Amino acid sequence: MATIPFDDRDGFIWFDGKMVPWREAKVHVLTHALHYGSGVFEGIRAYGGNIFKLREHSLRLLDGCKIMDMKCPYTVEQIDKACEESVRLNKITDGYIRPLIWRGAEQMGVTAQQSKIHCAVAAWEWPSYFSAEAHEKGITLKTSRWRRPSPENAPVHAKAVGLYMICTLSKHEAENAGLNDSLMLDYRGRVAELTGANFFMVKNGEIHTPTPDCFLDGITRRTVMDLARQHGIKVIERAIMPEELKTVDECFATGTAAEVTPIGKIDDISYKVGPVSKMLREEYGKLVRTAPQAKKGVA
């Protein structure tokens, strides 16, 4: 994320149905989401002022609300419009949009039946998540000690705020070691994802990616899989064990923030930034700026 202070900047945030000055978009210290993690969010990108796959993101946000037993007071059309207005009013060209829905401070305790459901959308300029050097050489990862939970233990198919606790811990662990990010395994010891991106590897010209049964099936993930198939590359979703990482030709990550980012190292295994990763990064870059859904704001 960008390092500028996010609580002290110019601009506007869509907050519970209206635009408010950025510095005035605040919540109470006893907000339920702050204490119990009762919130869902999305990460969306705008390219050239146009939002890419907005409708898919808005729908996933509302699906997350249902999983989290939160009745959103806004329709998918209203959320789309809030995102579009946030981009326009903040004069965003290449930027990031963060819709967030959470339980408020009307009730304190584990139960939240009386808590109001709030919604906000913020947008800011944000050209790239990783540096140009990282894209050229590939990002560096370490395997995290934290693991993705099973579907029986957490709402793994919602983009829920509480699920990111272990992502922050894993990311900090990697950064403190001088690396870019962590690779997370799942509760079975299988390869899962990065802290905020999906994982892919290339072997013998074919792409392999973990089956998303305990983590998000990313919108960018599906987009890149479609691009690969359009270019005649076979894509295989399956269980991937950590020892397989020594036998592959290249690895890359995908996500709204990460886009398509090559991986140069995982623990003591190094990879070259190969032709498949380069091609998909280039093709994804073309798509997000030319696809009809980017201009219309729908998937």
PyMOL commands that set and color helices and strands:
alter all, ss='L'
color gray80, all
select helices_A, chain A and resi 22-24+32-36+54-67+76-89+132-137+161-176+219-230+242-247+275-290+292-296
alter helices_A, ss='H'
color red, helices_A
select strands_A, chain A and resi 12-15+18-21+39-41+44-47+50-51+95-103+117-125+139-148+181-186+191-194+198-203+206-210+235-238+250-255+259-266+269-270
alter strands_A, ss='S'
color yellow, strands_A
deselect
rebuild
show_as cartoon
